[in-house]
Amino acid sequence: MKAWQRQGVGLENLRLMDLPIPEPGPKQLLVRVKAVSLNFRDKAIVDGVYLPEIMTEPFVPVSDASGEVVKVGSEVTQFKKGDRVTSHMFTKWIDGSPKKDDGANALGGPIDGGLAEYMLLNEEATVMTPSSLTDEEASTLPVAALTVWFSLVEYGKIKAGDSVLVLGTGGVSVYAVQIASALGARVIVTSSSNEKLEKVKALGAKDVINYVETPEWEKEVLEITEGKGVQHILEVVGGQSINRSIEALALQGHIYVIGFLESMMAEVNLFSLLAKQAQLHGVNVGHRRAFDDMMRAFDELNIKPVIDTVYSFNQALDAYEHLYKGAFGKVVIKVSE
Ligand SMILES: NC(=O)c1ccc[n+]([C@@H]2O[C@H](COP(=O)([O-])OP(=O)(O)OC[C@H]3O[C@@H](n4cnc5c(N)ncnc54)[C@H](OP(=O)(O)O)[C@@H]3O)[C@@H](O)[C@H]2O)c1
């Protein structure tokens, strides 16, 4: 089979190889990969900055994949040949609390991921692809959408009528707009681009703020919410943005600490944090049970993933370059027909 392998740090060390098709173990599925999508994590893995101590060359990159089961192991009970399936990144985090070694058992580094014509999935770390979604659409869900779902639904217990602040319009944030709106929340979005703000309005956002024109966007959020602040904030920016988020938060509201686009470090105003009685959640994607729930919800709520561009398998490096430049929604690679 054709497979891309990370053979070292840097895009120049991502190489297209001929590899043997793997054999499924007793509880594994052999999947013909149809499509994968890229996340910020995939870029960080190629750059060698994401958990470098656990990555050992060579491995097939990319955690998010959808495809069709072509062979099942002797003890597989939940899937059969021909099923349309999607991968779950933390292959050992199935339900309940996370474990210390979840990172070491993640697809797309250090475990072989989906940027290959075939991949192995553990039965317990696989979900059925909803009938309402194409393989390309489903491949965008495992990290970006589940992170949002896990934040708002599992941690935040979001209710219709709650207010949600979404920062920027990257892959995670676009899903935050779609999922929160579909669950009946009032969504406010910030972006550097007025054009993208128009696009998120079409996806359900009620209020929008250009964070370049309005750098003190937290004041605008308070004005929009008549001084109450918002109940849920998806903090993908990191760094000093956390202090603006605390200001924009309602009393006892939730901040989901998800990203570090600006910085991994922050000096936090602890007095503001305690005065707000804020609930701070560190989020690391989610477990498979929540992924199953989310898949059913996507069918019911009719949420259609937003795909920026679909690249061919041979253009995988161009897809990575696109991710480096930024996208509206997800960057997808079509692996096979
Ligand atoms: N914890 C987890 O489980 C988890 C899961 C997935 C992702 N993440 C992290 O979440 C972050 C976002 O991931 P992603 O895939 O959505 O990234 P992405 O698609 O690359 O997001 C890029 C967008 O972020 C926005 N942005 C950048 N700087 C900003 C700022 N100062 N203020 C507001 N928005 C800003 C921009 O939006 P505009 O163009 O609209 O300005 C930009 O287009 C990354 O740090 C990623 O590692 C974490």
The ligand as an SDF file (V2000), in Angstrom:
LIG
                    3D

 48 52  0  0  0  0  0  0  0  0999 V2000
   -7.1850   20.5910   23.8720 N   0  0  0  0  0  0  0  0  0  0  0  0
   -7.6150   19.8760   22.8370 C   0  0  0  0  0  0  0  0  0  0  0  0
   -8.1550   18.7910   22.9680 O   0  0  0  0  0  0  0  0  0  0  0  0
   -7.4770   20.4600   21.4770 C   0  0  0  0  0  0  0  0  0  0  0  0
   -8.1260   19.8840   20.3780 C   0  0  0  0  0  0  0  0  0  0  0  0
   -8.0310   20.5160   19.1450 C   0  0  0  0  0  0  0  0  0  0  0  0
   -7.2710   21.6770   19.0340 C   0  0  0  0  0  0  0  0  0  0  0  0
   -6.6210   22.1700   20.1140 N   0  0  0  0  0  0  0  0  0  0  0  0
   -5.8610   23.4290   20.0530 C   0  0  0  0  0  0  0  0  0  0  0  0
   -6.7830   24.4790   19.8160 O   0  0  0  0  0  0  0  0  0  0  0  0
   -6.1600   25.4960   19.0510 C   0  0  0  0  0  0  0  0  0  0  0  0
   -7.0160   25.7680   17.8220 C   0  0  0  0  0  0  0  0  0  0  0  0
   -6.9820   24.6350   16.9910 O   0  0  0  0  0  0  0  0  0  0  0  0
   -7.5900   24.7300   15.5200 P   0  0  0  0  0  0  0  0  0  0  0  0
   -7.3980   23.4090   14.8870 O   0  0  0  0  0  0  0  0  0  0  0  0
   -8.9530   25.3330   15.5540 O   0  0  0  0  0  0  0  0  0  0  0  0
   -6.5530   25.7800   14.9010 O   0  0  0  0  0  0  0  0  0  0  0  0
   -6.6290   26.5830   13.5660 P   0  0  0  0  0  0  0  0  0  0  0  0
   -7.6730   26.0170   12.6640 O   0  0  0  0  0  0  0  0  0  0  0  0
   -5.2450   26.6820   13.0600 O   0  0  0  0  0  0  0  0  0  0  0  0
   -7.1100   28.0380   14.0760 O   0  0  0  0  0  0  0  0  0  0  0  0
   -6.6210   29.1850   13.4690 C   0  0  0  0  0  0  0  0  0  0  0  0
   -7.5560   30.3760   13.7770 C   0  0  0  0  0  0  0  0  0  0  0  0
   -7.4180   30.8000   15.1230 O   0  0  0  0  0  0  0  0  0  0  0  0
   -7.7680   32.1530   15.1990 C   0  0  0  0  0  0  0  0  0  0  0  0
   -6.8080   32.9210   16.0020 N   0  0  0  0  0  0  0  0  0  0  0  0
   -5.4760   32.9330   15.9360 C   0  0  0  0  0  0  0  0  0  0  0  0
   -4.9780   33.8370   16.8100 N   0  0  0  0  0  0  0  0  0  0  0  0
   -6.0500   34.3940   17.4260 C   0  0  0  0  0  0  0  0  0  0  0  0
   -6.2300   35.3900   18.3960 C   0  0  0  0  0  0  0  0  0  0  0  0
   -5.2040   36.0450   18.9130 N   0  0  0  0  0  0  0  0  0  0  0  0
   -7.4850   35.6940   18.8100 N   0  0  0  0  0  0  0  0  0  0  0  0
   -8.5490   35.0480   18.2950 C   0  0  0  0  0  0  0  0  0  0  0  0
   -8.4480   34.1000   17.3520 N   0  0  0  0  0  0  0  0  0  0  0  0
   -7.2170   33.8010   16.9300 C   0  0  0  0  0  0  0  0  0  0  0  0
   -7.7660   32.7220   13.7830 C   0  0  0  0  0  0  0  0  0  0  0  0
   -9.1230   33.0280   13.4740 O   0  0  0  0  0  0  0  0  0  0  0  0
   -9.5040   34.2650   12.5310 P   0  0  0  0  0  0  0  0  0  0  0  0
   -8.8710   33.9720   11.2120 O   0  0  0  0  0  0  0  0  0  0  0  0
  -10.9830   34.2240   12.4920 O   0  0  0  0  0  0  0  0  0  0  0  0
   -8.9760   35.5010   13.1700 O   0  0  0  0  0  0  0  0  0  0  0  0
   -7.2050   31.5710   12.9490 C   0  0  0  0  0  0  0  0  0  0  0  0
   -7.7990   31.4880   11.6740 O   0  0  0  0  0  0  0  0  0  0  0  0
   -4.7410   25.0050   18.7720 C   0  0  0  0  0  0  0  0  0  0  0  0
   -3.8710   25.5460   19.7300 O   0  0  0  0  0  0  0  0  0  0  0  0
   -4.8460   23.4960   18.9500 C   0  0  0  0  0  0  0  0  0  0  0  0
   -3.6290   22.9030   19.3220 O   0  0  0  0  0  0  0  0  0  0  0  0
   -6.7010   21.5780   21.3160 C   0  0  0  0  0  0  0  0  0  0  0  0
  1  2  1  0
  2  3  2  0
  2  4  1  0
  4  5  1  0
  4 48  2  0
  5  6  2  0
  6  7  1  0
  7  8  2  0
  8  9  1  0
  8 48  1  0
  9 10  1  0
  9 46  1  0
 10 11  1  0
 11 12  1  0
 11 44  1  0
 12 13  1  0
 13 14  1  0
 14 15  2  0
 14 16  1  0
 14 17  1  0
 17 18  1  0
 18 19  2  0
 18 20  1  0
 18 21  1  0
 21 22  1  0
 22 23  1  0
 23 24  1  0
 23 42  1  0
 24 25  1  0
 25 26  1  0
 25 36  1  0
 26 27  1  0
 26 35  1  0
 27 28  2  0
 28 29  1  0
 29 30  1  0
 29 35  2  0
 30 31  1  0
 30 32  2  0
 32 33  1  0
 33 34  2  0
 34 35  1  0
 36 37  1  0
 36 42  1  0
 37 38  1  0
 38 39  2  0
 38 40  1  0
 38 41  1  0
 42 43  1  0
 44 45  1  0
 44 46  1  0
 46 47  1  0
M  CHG  2   8   1  16  -1
M  END
$$$$
